[in-house]
Amino acid sequence: MGRVNLNSSMERQIRSDAYLVQKGDIRGAHWDFFASSVSNTMGPSTPVLDLLDEMGIPYTIHVPA
């Protein structure tokens, strides 16, 4: 929730999800991003989106209504 920046932990999780899909251990991965009412921030950074795209992982950014 809130702003998501690419750091080593985030990169490791994205790459792990892609590996599990590629290996066939899971059928697919999908990342969802939500706004945070606590920090009043929203969305992934461009590097996060770029890595998700590179790894073939779809995502949804949920904009508050």
Predicted model as a PDB file, atoms N, CA, C, CB and O in Angstrom, pLDDT in the B-factor column:
MODEL        1                                                                  
ATOM      1  N   MET A   1       0.841  -1.183   0.000  1.00 72.00           N  
ATOM      2  CA  MET A   1       0.000   0.000   0.000  1.00 72.00           C  
ATOM      3  C   MET A   1       0.876   1.232   0.000  1.00 72.00           C  
ATOM      4  CB  MET A   1      -0.952   0.006   1.208  1.00 72.00           C  
ATOM      5  O   MET A   1       1.961   1.240   0.582  1.00 72.00           O  
ATOM      6  N   GLY A   2       0.400   2.262  -0.653  1.00 79.00           N  
ATOM      7  CA  GLY A   2       1.164   3.490  -0.737  1.00 79.00           C  
ATOM      8  C   GLY A   2       2.219   3.425  -1.820  1.00 79.00           C  
ATOM      9  O   GLY A   2       2.145   2.597  -2.729  1.00 79.00           O  
ATOM     10  N   ARG A   3       3.187   4.293  -1.718  1.00 85.00           N  
ATOM     11  CA  ARG A   3       4.272   4.356  -2.702  1.00 85.00           C  
ATOM     12  C   ARG A   3       5.161   3.125  -2.547  1.00 85.00           C  
ATOM     13  CB  ARG A   3       5.107   5.667  -2.534  1.00 85.00           C  
ATOM     14  O   ARG A   3       5.557   2.775  -1.435  1.00 85.00           O  
ATOM     15  N   VAL A   4       5.475   2.470  -3.667  1.00 91.00           N  
ATOM     16  CA  VAL A   4       6.330   1.287  -3.647  1.00 91.00           C  
ATOM     17  C   VAL A   4       7.553   1.576  -4.510  1.00 91.00           C  
ATOM     18  CB  VAL A   4       5.562   0.014  -4.155  1.00 91.00           C  
ATOM     19  O   VAL A   4       7.447   1.775  -5.720  1.00 91.00           O  
ATOM     20  N   ASN A   5       8.705   1.593  -3.866  1.00 92.00           N  
ATOM     21  CA  ASN A   5       9.957   1.841  -4.572  1.00 92.00           C  
ATOM     22  C   ASN A   5      10.739   0.544  -4.730  1.00 92.00           C  
ATOM     23  CB  ASN A   5      10.800   2.889  -3.829  1.00 92.00           C  
ATOM     24  O   ASN A   5      10.574  -0.395  -3.951  1.00 92.00           O  
ATOM     25  N   LEU A   6      11.579   0.508  -5.733  1.00 96.00           N  
ATOM     26  CA  LEU A   6      12.398  -0.683  -5.961  1.00 96.00           C  
ATOM     27  C   LEU A   6      13.586  -0.668  -5.014  1.00 96.00           C  
ATOM     28  CB  LEU A   6      12.876  -0.759  -7.434  1.00 96.00           C  
ATOM     29  O   LEU A   6      14.408   0.248  -5.046  1.00 96.00           O  
ATOM     30  N   ASN A   7      13.669  -1.681  -4.180  1.00 96.00           N  
ATOM     31  CA  ASN A   7      14.825  -1.903  -3.323  1.00 96.00           C  
ATOM     32  C   ASN A   7      15.181  -3.383  -3.454  1.00 96.00           C  
ATOM     33  CB  ASN A   7      14.533  -1.495  -1.815  1.00 96.00           C  
ATOM     34  O   ASN A   7      14.529  -4.114  -4.198  1.00 96.00           O  
ATOM     35  N   SER A   8      16.187  -3.814  -2.750  1.00 97.00           N  
ATOM     36  CA  SER A   8      16.638  -5.201  -2.923  1.00 97.00           C  
ATOM     37  C   SER A   8      15.556  -6.204  -2.535  1.00 97.00           C  
ATOM     38  CB  SER A   8      17.894  -5.453  -2.094  1.00 97.00           C  
ATOM     39  O   SER A   8      15.423  -7.244  -3.180  1.00 97.00           O  
ATOM     40  N   SER A   9      14.798  -5.912  -1.511  1.00 96.00           N  
ATOM     41  CA  SER A   9      13.734  -6.819  -1.082  1.00 96.00           C  
ATOM     42  C   SER A   9      12.620  -6.903  -2.125  1.00 96.00           C  
ATOM     43  CB  SER A   9      13.161  -6.363   0.263  1.00 96.00           C  
ATOM     44  O   SER A   9      12.131  -7.988  -2.441  1.00 96.00           O  
ATOM     45  N   MET A  10      12.230  -5.749  -2.651  1.00 96.00           N  
ATOM     46  CA  MET A  10      11.171  -5.712  -3.672  1.00 96.00           C  
ATOM     47  C   MET A  10      11.642  -6.433  -4.940  1.00 96.00           C  
ATOM     48  CB  MET A  10      10.771  -4.238  -4.001  1.00 96.00           C  
ATOM     49  O   MET A  10      10.887  -7.206  -5.529  1.00 96.00           O  
ATOM     50  N   GLU A  11      12.871  -6.184  -5.353  1.00 98.00           N  
ATOM     51  CA  GLU A  11      13.405  -6.846  -6.543  1.00 98.00           C  
ATOM     52  C   GLU A  11      13.448  -8.357  -6.352  1.00 98.00           C  
ATOM     53  CB  GLU A  11      14.806  -6.315  -6.869  1.00 98.00           C  
ATOM     54  O   GLU A  11      13.104  -9.114  -7.260  1.00 98.00           O  
ATOM     55  N   ARG A  12      13.868  -8.786  -5.179  1.00 98.00           N  
ATOM     56  CA  ARG A  12      13.938 -10.222  -4.877  1.00 98.00           C  
ATOM     57  C   ARG A  12      12.547 -10.855  -4.983  1.00 98.00           C  
ATOM     58  CB  ARG A  12      14.531 -10.455  -3.457  1.00 98.00           C  
ATOM     59  O   ARG A  12      12.406 -11.954  -5.519  1.00 98.00           O  
ATOM     60  N   GLN A  13      11.521 -10.166  -4.475  1.00 97.00           N  
ATOM     61  CA  GLN A  13      10.163 -10.713  -4.523  1.00 97.00           C  
ATOM     62  C   GLN A  13       9.644 -10.807  -5.954  1.00 97.00           C  
ATOM     63  CB  GLN A  13       9.220  -9.855  -3.685  1.00 97.00           C  
ATOM     64  O   GLN A  13       9.033 -11.807  -6.331  1.00 97.00           O  
ATOM     65  N   ILE A  14       9.885  -9.771  -6.746  1.00 98.00           N  
ATOM     66  CA  ILE A  14       9.442  -9.790  -8.144  1.00 98.00           C  
ATOM     67  C   ILE A  14      10.126 -10.924  -8.901  1.00 98.00           C  
ATOM     68  CB  ILE A  14       9.735  -8.436  -8.830  1.00 98.00           C  
ATOM     69  O   ILE A  14       9.478 -11.681  -9.624  1.00 98.00           O  
ATOM     70  N   ARG A  15      11.435 -11.032  -8.728  1.00 98.00           N  
ATOM     71  CA  ARG A  15      12.185 -12.091  -9.421  1.00 98.00           C  
ATOM     72  C   ARG A  15      11.773 -13.476  -8.938  1.00 98.00           C  
ATOM     73  CB  ARG A  15      13.691 -11.898  -9.218  1.00 98.00           C  
ATOM     74  O   ARG A  15      11.734 -14.422  -9.725  1.00 98.00           O  
ATOM     75  N   SER A  16      11.470 -13.601  -7.660  1.00 98.00           N  
ATOM     76  CA  SER A  16      11.008 -14.880  -7.110  1.00 98.00           C  
ATOM     77  C   SER A  16       9.668 -15.271  -7.719  1.00 98.00           C  
ATOM     78  CB  SER A  16      10.890 -14.800  -5.575  1.00 98.00           C  
ATOM     79  O   SER A  16       9.475 -16.425  -8.102  1.00 98.00           O  
ATOM     80  N   ASP A  17       8.746 -14.327  -7.811  1.00 98.00           N  
ATOM     81  CA  ASP A  17       7.444 -14.608  -8.423  1.00 98.00           C  
ATOM     82  C   ASP A  17       7.622 -15.057  -9.878  1.00 98.00           C  
ATOM     83  CB  ASP A  17       6.530 -13.357  -8.355  1.00 98.00           C  
ATOM     84  O   ASP A  17       7.002 -16.028 -10.313  1.00 98.00           O  
ATOM     85  N   ALA A  18       8.468 -14.350 -10.620  1.00 98.00           N  
ATOM     86  CA  ALA A  18       8.704 -14.702 -12.028  1.00 98.00           C  
ATOM     87  C   ALA A  18       9.312 -16.096 -12.135  1.00 98.00           C  
ATOM     88  CB  ALA A  18       9.632 -13.664 -12.703  1.00 98.00           C  
ATOM     89  O   ALA A  18       8.950 -16.863 -13.027  1.00 98.00           O  
ATOM     90  N   TYR A  19      10.218 -16.425 -11.244  1.00 98.00           N  
ATOM     91  CA  TYR A  19      10.858 -17.743 -11.245  1.00 98.00           C  
ATOM     92  C   TYR A  19       9.828 -18.846 -10.977  1.00 98.00           C  
ATOM     93  CB  TYR A  19      11.985 -17.796 -10.189  1.00 98.00           C  
ATOM     94  O   TYR A  19       9.823 -19.876 -11.651  1.00 98.00           O  
ATOM     95  N   LEU A  20       8.964 -18.621  -9.996  1.00 98.00           N  
ATOM     96  CA  LEU A  20       7.946 -19.624  -9.666  1.00 98.00           C  
ATOM     97  C   LEU A  20       6.983 -19.861 -10.825  1.00 98.00           C  
ATOM     98  CB  LEU A  20       7.166 -19.194  -8.429  1.00 98.00           C  
ATOM     99  O   LEU A  20       6.564 -20.992 -11.067  1.00 98.00           O  
ATOM    100  N   VAL A  21       6.636 -18.798 -11.536  1.00 97.00           N  
ATOM    101  CA  VAL A  21       5.770 -18.936 -12.712  1.00 97.00           C  
ATOM    102  C   VAL A  21       6.507 -19.709 -13.797  1.00 97.00           C  
ATOM    103  CB  VAL A  21       5.322 -17.544 -13.241  1.00 97.00           C  
ATOM    104  O   VAL A  21       5.969 -20.652 -14.376  1.00 97.00           O  
ATOM    105  N   GLN A  22       7.739 -19.300 -14.065  1.00 96.00           N  
ATOM    106  CA  GLN A  22       8.533 -19.932 -15.131  1.00 96.00           C  
ATOM    107  C   GLN A  22       8.774 -21.413 -14.841  1.00 96.00           C  
ATOM    108  CB  GLN A  22       9.880 -19.207 -15.296  1.00 96.00           C  
ATOM    109  O   GLN A  22       8.758 -22.243 -15.751  1.00 96.00           O  
ATOM    110  N   LYS A  23       8.994 -21.732 -13.582  1.00 96.00           N  
ATOM    111  CA  LYS A  23       9.247 -23.111 -13.170  1.00 96.00           C  
ATOM    112  C   LYS A  23       7.968 -23.951 -13.169  1.00 96.00           C  
ATOM    113  CB  LYS A  23       9.880 -23.134 -11.783  1.00 96.00           C  
ATOM    114  O   LYS A  23       8.031 -25.180 -13.192  1.00 96.00           O  
ATOM    115  N   GLY A  24       6.811 -23.289 -13.144  1.00 96.00           N  
ATOM    116  CA  GLY A  24       5.545 -24.012 -13.134  1.00 96.00           C  
ATOM    117  C   GLY A  24       5.024 -24.314 -11.745  1.00 96.00           C  
ATOM    118  O   GLY A  24       4.046 -25.047 -11.594  1.00 96.00           O  
ATOM    119  N   ASP A  25       5.665 -23.758 -10.727  1.00 97.00           N  
ATOM    120  CA  ASP A  25       5.198 -23.989  -9.362  1.00 97.00           C  
ATOM    121  C   ASP A  25       3.905 -23.246  -9.059  1.00 97.00           C  
ATOM    122  CB  ASP A  25       6.263 -23.576  -8.373  1.00 97.00           C  
ATOM    123  O   ASP A  25       3.121 -23.671  -8.211  1.00 97.00           O  
ATOM    124  N   ILE A  26       3.687 -22.136  -9.756  1.00 96.00           N  
ATOM    125  CA  ILE A  26       2.427 -21.409  -9.656  1.00 96.00           C  
ATOM    126  C   ILE A  26       1.952 -21.079 -11.068  1.00 96.00           C  
ATOM    127  CB  ILE A  26       2.585 -20.109  -8.795  1.00 96.00           C  
ATOM    128  O   ILE A  26       2.765 -20.967 -11.986  1.00 96.00           O  
ATOM    129  N   ARG A  27       0.647 -20.923 -11.245  1.00 96.00           N  
ATOM    130  CA  ARG A  27       0.096 -20.659 -12.574  1.00 96.00           C  
ATOM    131  C   ARG A  27       0.383 -19.251 -13.065  1.00 96.00           C  
ATOM    132  CB  ARG A  27      -1.388 -20.891 -12.567  1.00 96.00           C  
ATOM    133  O   ARG A  27       0.504 -19.014 -14.267  1.00 96.00           O  
ATOM    134  N   GLY A  28       0.488 -18.331 -12.139  1.00 97.00           N  
ATOM    135  CA  GLY A  28       0.720 -16.952 -12.535  1.00 97.00           C  
ATOM    136  C   GLY A  28       0.875 -16.065 -11.321  1.00 97.00           C  
ATOM    137  O   GLY A  28       0.590 -16.464 -10.192  1.00 97.00           O  
ATOM    138  N   ALA A  29       1.325 -14.867 -11.575  1.00 97.00           N  
ATOM    139  CA  ALA A  29       1.457 -13.855 -10.530  1.00 97.00           C  
ATOM    140  C   ALA A  29       0.815 -12.578 -11.041  1.00 97.00           C  
ATOM    141  CB  ALA A  29       2.957 -13.619 -10.138  1.00 97.00           C  
ATOM    142  O   ALA A  29       0.836 -12.295 -12.239  1.00 97.00           O  
ATOM    143  N   HIS A  30       0.255 -11.825 -10.140  1.00 98.00           N  
ATOM    144  CA  HIS A  30      -0.347 -10.535 -10.480  1.00 98.00           C  
ATOM    145  C   HIS A  30      -0.152  -9.630  -9.268  1.00 98.00           C  
ATOM    146  CB  HIS A  30      -1.886 -10.678 -10.865  1.00 98.00           C  
ATOM    147  O   HIS A  30      -0.499  -9.998  -8.145  1.00 98.00           O  
ATOM    148  N   TRP A  31       0.400  -8.458  -9.501  1.00 97.00           N  
ATOM    149  CA  TRP A  31       0.631  -7.510  -8.411  1.00 97.00           C  
ATOM    150  C   TRP A  31      -0.457  -6.450  -8.425  1.00 97.00           C  
ATOM    151  CB  TRP A  31       2.032  -6.856  -8.529  1.00 97.00           C  
ATOM    152  O   TRP A  31      -0.841  -5.951  -9.482  1.00 97.00           O  
ATOM    153  N   ASP A  32      -0.949  -6.113  -7.240  1.00 95.00           N  
ATOM    154  CA  ASP A  32      -1.957  -5.067  -7.071  1.00 95.00           C  
ATOM    155  C   ASP A  32      -1.377  -3.969  -6.182  1.00 95.00           C  
ATOM    156  CB  ASP A  32      -3.277  -5.647  -6.457  1.00 95.00           C  
ATOM    157  O   ASP A  32      -0.738  -4.246  -5.167  1.00 95.00           O  
ATOM    158  N   PHE A  33      -1.609  -2.727  -6.578  1.00 93.00           N  
ATOM    159  CA  PHE A  33      -1.108  -1.578  -5.831  1.00 93.00           C  
ATOM    160  C   PHE A  33      -2.292  -0.721  -5.393  1.00 93.00           C  
ATOM    161  CB  PHE A  33      -0.103  -0.746  -6.686  1.00 93.00           C  
ATOM    162  O   PHE A  33      -3.167  -0.397  -6.195  1.00 93.00           O  
ATOM    163  N   PHE A  34      -2.307  -0.359  -4.109  1.00 90.00           N  
ATOM    164  CA  PHE A  34      -3.390   0.411  -3.512  1.00 90.00           C  
ATOM    165  C   PHE A  34      -2.836   1.672  -2.856  1.00 90.00           C  
ATOM    166  CB  PHE A  34      -4.159  -0.440  -2.482  1.00 90.00           C  
ATOM    167  O   PHE A  34      -1.681   1.713  -2.432  1.00 90.00           O  
ATOM    168  N   ALA A  35      -3.673   2.691  -2.781  1.00 86.00           N  
ATOM    169  CA  ALA A  35      -3.307   3.921  -2.093  1.00 86.00           C  
ATOM    170  C   ALA A  35      -3.267   3.669  -0.587  1.00 86.00           C  
ATOM    171  CB  ALA A  35      -4.300   5.060  -2.434  1.00 86.00           C  
ATOM    172  O   ALA A  35      -3.941   2.777  -0.071  1.00 86.00           O  
ATOM    173  N   SER A  36      -2.471   4.467   0.096  1.00 83.00           N  
ATOM    174  CA  SER A  36      -2.410   4.402   1.551  1.00 83.00           C  
ATOM    175  C   SER A  36      -3.025   5.665   2.126  1.00 83.00           C  
ATOM    176  CB  SER A  36      -0.950   4.225   2.045  1.00 83.00           C  
ATOM    177  O   SER A  36      -2.584   6.772   1.816  1.00 83.00           O  
ATOM    178  N   SER A  37      -4.036   5.505   2.958  1.00 79.00           N  
ATOM    179  CA  SER A  37      -4.632   6.666   3.606  1.00 79.00           C  
ATOM    180  C   SER A  37      -3.752   7.176   4.737  1.00 79.00           C  
ATOM    181  CB  SER A  37      -6.019   6.325   4.136  1.00 79.00           C  
ATOM    182  O   SER A  37      -3.882   8.326   5.155  1.00 79.00           O  
ATOM    183  N   VAL A  38      -2.864   6.334   5.230  1.00 78.00           N  
ATOM    184  CA  VAL A  38      -1.960   6.731   6.313  1.00 78.00           C  
ATOM    185  C   VAL A  38      -0.871   7.655   5.790  1.00 78.00           C  
ATOM    186  CB  VAL A  38      -1.331   5.494   6.976  1.00 78.00           C  
ATOM    187  O   VAL A  38      -0.638   8.726   6.350  1.00 78.00           O  
ATOM    188  N   SER A  39      -0.193   7.236   4.699  1.00 79.00           N  
ATOM    189  CA  SER A  39       0.906   8.047   4.164  1.00 79.00           C  
ATOM    190  C   SER A  39       0.443   8.983   3.049  1.00 79.00           C  
ATOM    191  CB  SER A  39       2.015   7.143   3.645  1.00 79.00           C  
ATOM    192  O   SER A  39       1.202   9.832   2.583  1.00 79.00           O  
ATOM    193  N   ASN A  40      -0.821   8.814   2.625  1.00 77.00           N  
ATOM    194  CA  ASN A  40      -1.384   9.619   1.541  1.00 77.00           C  
ATOM    195  C   ASN A  40      -0.543   9.517   0.262  1.00 77.00           C  
ATOM    196  CB  ASN A  40      -1.494  11.082   1.978  1.00 77.00           C  
ATOM    197  O   ASN A  40      -0.351  10.503  -0.449  1.00 77.00           O  
ATOM    198  N   THR A  41      -0.047   8.308  -0.013  1.00 79.00           N  
ATOM    199  CA  THR A  41       0.740   8.054  -1.216  1.00 79.00           C  
ATOM    200  C   THR A  41       0.122   6.898  -1.978  1.00 79.00           C  
ATOM    201  CB  THR A  41       2.218   7.752  -0.865  1.00 79.00           C  
ATOM    202  O   THR A  41      -0.690   6.140  -1.447  1.00 79.00           O  
ATOM    203  N   MET A  42       0.531   6.780  -3.249  1.00 83.00           N  
ATOM    204  CA  MET A  42      -0.040   5.725  -4.063  1.00 83.00           C  
ATOM    205  C   MET A  42       0.886   5.369  -5.211  1.00 83.00           C  
ATOM    206  CB  MET A  42      -1.402   6.139  -4.594  1.00 83.00           C  
ATOM    207  O   MET A  42       1.531   6.236  -5.800  1.00 83.00           O  
ATOM    208  N   GLY A  43       0.943   4.101  -5.514  1.00 85.00           N  
ATOM    209  CA  GLY A  43       1.531   3.635  -6.751  1.00 85.00           C  
ATOM    210  C   GLY A  43       2.973   3.206  -6.703  1.00 85.00           C  
ATOM    211  O   GLY A  43       3.744   3.626  -5.840  1.00 85.00           O  
ATOM    212  N   PRO A  44       3.318   2.360  -7.647  1.00 93.00           N  
ATOM    213  CA  PRO A  44       4.684   1.874  -7.772  1.00 93.00           C  
ATOM    214  C   PRO A  44       5.550   2.891  -8.515  1.00 93.00           C  
ATOM    215  CB  PRO A  44       4.708   0.519  -8.495  1.00 93.00           C  
ATOM    216  O   PRO A  44       5.056   3.679  -9.322  1.00 93.00           O  
ATOM    217  N   SER A  45       6.838   2.854  -8.227  1.00 94.00           N  
ATOM    218  CA  SER A  45       7.779   3.703  -8.962  1.00 94.00           C  
ATOM    219  C   SER A  45       8.008   3.119 -10.352  1.00 94.00           C  
ATOM    220  CB  SER A  45       9.127   3.837  -8.193  1.00 94.00           C  
ATOM    221  O   SER A  45       7.702   1.953 -10.602  1.00 94.00           O  
ATOM    222  N   THR A  46       8.540   3.925 -11.242  1.00 95.00           N  
ATOM    223  CA  THR A  46       8.825   3.473 -12.600  1.00 95.00           C  
ATOM    224  C   THR A  46       9.746   2.258 -12.617  1.00 95.00           C  
ATOM    225  CB  THR A  46       9.446   4.600 -13.404  1.00 95.00           C  
ATOM    226  O   THR A  46       9.488   1.326 -13.379  1.00 95.00           O  
ATOM    227  N   PRO A  47      10.820   2.223 -11.803  1.00 97.00           N  
ATOM    228  CA  PRO A  47      11.658   1.015 -11.803  1.00 97.00           C  
ATOM    229  C   PRO A  47      10.909  -0.258 -11.401  1.00 97.00           C  
ATOM    230  CB  PRO A  47      12.822   1.212 -10.873  1.00 97.00           C  
ATOM    231  O   PRO A  47      11.210  -1.337 -11.913  1.00 97.00           O  
ATOM    232  N   VAL A  48       9.943  -0.145 -10.494  1.00 97.00           N  
ATOM    233  CA  VAL A  48       9.132  -1.318 -10.117  1.00 97.00           C  
ATOM    234  C   VAL A  48       8.314  -1.779 -11.316  1.00 97.00           C  
ATOM    235  CB  VAL A  48       8.192  -0.987  -8.913  1.00 97.00           C  
ATOM    236  O   VAL A  48       8.284  -2.968 -11.634  1.00 97.00           O  
ATOM    237  N   LEU A  49       7.653  -0.840 -11.977  1.00 97.00           N  
ATOM    238  CA  LEU A  49       6.855  -1.197 -13.156  1.00 97.00           C  
ATOM    239  C   LEU A  49       7.729  -1.775 -14.266  1.00 97.00           C  
ATOM    240  CB  LEU A  49       6.094   0.029 -13.678  1.00 97.00           C  
ATOM    241  O   LEU A  49       7.346  -2.741 -14.926  1.00 97.00           O  
ATOM    242  N   ASP A  50       8.894  -1.186 -14.468  1.00 98.00           N  
ATOM    243  CA  ASP A  50       9.804  -1.680 -15.504  1.00 98.00           C  
ATOM    244  C   ASP A  50      10.213  -3.122 -15.237  1.00 98.00           C  
ATOM    245  CB  ASP A  50      11.047  -0.792 -15.589  1.00 98.00           C  
ATOM    246  O   ASP A  50      10.237  -3.937 -16.159  1.00 98.00           O  
ATOM    247  N   LEU A  51      10.537  -3.448 -13.982  1.00 98.00           N  
ATOM    248  CA  LEU A  51      10.950  -4.814 -13.653  1.00 98.00           C  
ATOM    249  C   LEU A  51       9.776  -5.782 -13.776  1.00 98.00           C  
ATOM    250  CB  LEU A  51      11.537  -4.871 -12.232  1.00 98.00           C  
ATOM    251  O   LEU A  51       9.945  -6.897 -14.270  1.00 98.00           O  
ATOM    252  N   LEU A  52       8.597  -5.373 -13.336  1.00 98.00           N  
ATOM    253  CA  LEU A  52       7.423  -6.233 -13.507  1.00 98.00           C  
ATOM    254  C   LEU A  52       7.182  -6.516 -14.987  1.00 98.00           C  
ATOM    255  CB  LEU A  52       6.172  -5.581 -12.877  1.00 98.00           C  
ATOM    256  O   LEU A  52       6.911  -7.655 -15.367  1.00 98.00           O  
ATOM    257  N   ASP A  53       7.279  -5.480 -15.823  1.00 98.00           N  
ATOM    258  CA  ASP A  53       7.118  -5.668 -17.264  1.00 98.00           C  
ATOM    259  C   ASP A  53       8.190  -6.600 -17.816  1.00 98.00           C  
ATOM    260  CB  ASP A  53       7.168  -4.318 -17.989  1.00 98.00           C  
ATOM    261  O   ASP A  53       7.895  -7.500 -18.603  1.00 98.00           O  
ATOM    262  N   GLU A  54       9.418  -6.385 -17.408  1.00 98.00           N  
ATOM    263  CA  GLU A  54      10.534  -7.221 -17.878  1.00 98.00           C  
ATOM    264  C   GLU A  54      10.335  -8.687 -17.507  1.00 98.00           C  
ATOM    265  CB  GLU A  54      11.859  -6.716 -17.295  1.00 98.00           C  
ATOM    266  O   GLU A  54      10.674  -9.582 -18.282  1.00 98.00           O  
ATOM    267  N   MET A  55       9.786  -8.926 -16.327  1.00 97.00           N  
ATOM    268  CA  MET A  55       9.579 -10.289 -15.841  1.00 97.00           C  
ATOM    269  C   MET A  55       8.261 -10.879 -16.321  1.00 97.00           C  
ATOM    270  CB  MET A  55       9.625 -10.314 -14.330  1.00 97.00           C  
ATOM    271  O   MET A  55       7.963 -12.041 -16.044  1.00 97.00           O  
ATOM    272  N   GLY A  56       7.464 -10.081 -17.046  1.00 97.00           N  
ATOM    273  CA  GLY A  56       6.186 -10.578 -17.567  1.00 97.00           C  
ATOM    274  C   GLY A  56       5.106 -10.722 -16.525  1.00 97.00           C  
ATOM    275  O   GLY A  56       4.200 -11.540 -16.681  1.00 97.00           O  
ATOM    276  N   ILE A  57       5.183  -9.945 -15.468  1.00 98.00           N  
ATOM    277  CA  ILE A  57       4.190 -10.018 -14.397  1.00 98.00           C  
ATOM    278  C   ILE A  57       3.201  -8.865 -14.557  1.00 98.00           C  
ATOM    279  CB  ILE A  57       4.874  -9.973 -12.993  1.00 98.00           C  
ATOM    280  O   ILE A  57       3.594  -7.700 -14.491  1.00 98.00           O  
ATOM    281  N   PRO A  58       1.930  -9.175 -14.764  1.00 98.00           N  
ATOM    282  CA  PRO A  58       0.934  -8.110 -14.890  1.00 98.00           C  
ATOM    283  C   PRO A  58       0.653  -7.459 -13.535  1.00 98.00           C  
ATOM    284  CB  PRO A  58      -0.369  -8.664 -15.489  1.00 98.00           C  
ATOM    285  O   PRO A  58       0.931  -8.035 -12.484  1.00 98.00           O  
ATOM    286  N   TYR A  59       0.101  -6.257 -13.583  1.00 97.00           N  
ATOM    287  CA  TYR A  59      -0.203  -5.523 -12.349  1.00 97.00           C  
ATOM    288  C   TYR A  59      -1.417  -4.644 -12.572  1.00 97.00           C  
ATOM    289  CB  TYR A  59       1.008  -4.670 -11.891  1.00 97.00           C  
ATOM    290  O   TYR A  59      -1.796  -4.329 -13.700  1.00 97.00           O  
ATOM    291  N   THR A  60      -2.013  -4.258 -11.449  1.00 96.00           N  
ATOM    292  CA  THR A  60      -3.147  -3.342 -11.451  1.00 96.00           C  
ATOM    293  C   THR A  60      -2.881  -2.257 -10.426  1.00 96.00           C  
ATOM    294  CB  THR A  60      -4.483  -4.085 -11.147  1.00 96.00           C  
ATOM    295  O   THR A  60      -2.499  -2.547  -9.292  1.00 96.00           O  
ATOM    296  N   ILE A  61      -3.081  -1.008 -10.823  1.00 93.00           N  
ATOM    297  CA  ILE A  61      -2.979   0.114  -9.898  1.00 93.00           C  
ATOM    298  C   ILE A  61      -4.410   0.548  -9.580  1.00 93.00           C  
ATOM    299  CB  ILE A  61      -2.120   1.306 -10.505  1.00 93.00           C  
ATOM    300  O   ILE A  61      -5.130   1.018 -10.461  1.00 93.00           O  
ATOM    301  N   HIS A  62      -4.811   0.394  -8.346  1.00 91.00           N  
ATOM    302  CA  HIS A  62      -6.179   0.706  -7.913  1.00 91.00           C  
ATOM    303  C   HIS A  62      -6.231   2.158  -7.442  1.00 91.00           C  
ATOM    304  CB  HIS A  62      -6.645  -0.264  -6.774  1.00 91.00           C  
ATOM    305  O   HIS A  62      -5.652   2.524  -6.419  1.00 91.00           O  
ATOM    306  N   VAL A  63      -6.934   2.962  -8.208  1.00 86.00           N  
ATOM    307  CA  VAL A  63      -7.078   4.390  -7.879  1.00 86.00           C  
ATOM    308  C   VAL A  63      -8.265   4.546  -6.964  1.00 86.00           C  
ATOM    309  CB  VAL A  63      -7.250   5.267  -9.162  1.00 86.00           C  
ATOM    310  O   VAL A  63      -9.333   4.002  -7.244  1.00 86.00           O  
ATOM    311  N   PRO A  64      -8.104   5.285  -5.861  1.00 81.00           N  
ATOM    312  CA  PRO A  64      -9.240   5.457  -4.939  1.00 81.00           C  
ATOM    313  C   PRO A  64     -10.399   6.178  -5.617  1.00 81.00           C  
ATOM    314  CB  PRO A  64      -8.803   6.235  -3.687  1.00 81.00           C  
ATOM    315  O   PRO A  64     -10.203   7.073  -6.439  1.00 81.00           O  
ATOM    316  N   ALA A  65     -11.584   5.773  -5.258  1.00 75.00           N  
ATOM    317  CA  ALA A  65     -12.786   6.374  -5.866  1.00 75.00           C  
ATOM    318  C   ALA A  65     -13.185   7.628  -5.120  1.00 75.00           C  
ATOM    319  CB  ALA A  65     -13.958   5.375  -5.876  1.00 75.00           C  
ATOM    320  O   ALA A  65     -14.169   8.273  -5.480  1.00 75.00           O  
TER     321      ALA A  65                                                      
ENDMDL                                                                          
END                                                                             
